[in-house]
Amino acid sequence: RQSLVAWADNNDQSKRILGNLMRYICSMDKIPPEARRIIASADLSSVESIETAIRRVGFDPLVLEQDGWVTVKSDEREGAIGGPFLIGDYVRWKNSDAVVI
């Protein structure tokens, strides 16, 4: 098993398929405008650039907000996992530092 990006890095045809997939995603109606802008600005001939764009779309606050996510910290806990109360908190997960988004 390997990631999509690792697969695409194997040969030129795979890179072309990944680039076409990104173009298709950009043409979808329900994609948030900021996600479309991030993906469209990526160099689709570079696997590293595509990987950076994919990662950025996953945590960019404007993309999340346009997609209906709550990106503002709440003053009180909601539910068992805290809801938006934990946004912005630093955590340690799998031996890495992270920020809850």
N, C-alpha and C positions, 0 to 999 in steps of 0.2 A: 504494500500500500504506500502511496505517495501523494503529496498534495497536488492540487491542480497546477500550481505554479512550478513545482519541481518537474512535473510531467511535461509542461510546456517548454521547459528549458532544455529538453532532450534533443529536439530537432526543429527545423524551420517550419515544417507543416504544423506541428503542435503549437508553435508561436502564432502562426497565422490563425489557427482555430481559436486560440484564446483571444486574440485581437478581435476576431469577428464576434465572439461571444460578448465582449465588452461593448462593441458597437451596437449589438442587438439590445443589450441592457439599457444603453443610453436612449434607444428609440422607444422604449416602453412608456406607456402613458402615465403609470402610477409611480414612477421613480421620483423621489424628491428632487427639486431643481438643483440644489447644492450638490447632491450626489452625482447628478448628470454632469455638472460643471467639473467636479473633481475627476471623474472618469474620462470625460472628454479632453481634459488638459493633460492626461497621461500620454506618454509616448508609447503607442500600441505596438511598436516594433521591439520594445525593450521589456523583457519579462520582469526585471527589477522595478521598472516604473509602474507596471501594471500591479505588481504585488503591493507597492507602496500605496497606490490609489485604493486598492481593495481594503487594505488595513485602515486607511484614513477614513473611508466611508463608514467603517464599523464603529468609529468612536467620535467622529466630528460632531460637536454639539449642535450646530445648525442643521445638519442632516437629520440627527435624531429628533430635533424639535419639529422639523418639517414632516417627519414621519409619524408624529403623534406621541413621541416619548416625553416624559416629564424630565426636564433637565435642571430643575431648580430644587435646592435642598428644602425639605419640609421642616417645620419646627417640632413636630411630634412623630413618633413611630406609627407606621401603618402596616398591619399584618405581621406575620411571623418573621419575615426577613427584613423588616424595617421600612420597606418602600423607599421613597425619596429622602427619608431621614438620613440615610447613609451616603448620599451623593457628596463627593468631594473628600471623603474620608480615606486616609492611607491605610492599606491592608498589606499583609504579607501572604502571598499565595504561591505555592509550589516553588519556594525559595527565591521569589522575586517580589520586589516592591511594586505596588499597583495603587491606582486611585479608582474608587468606585464611581462609575458614571451611570 
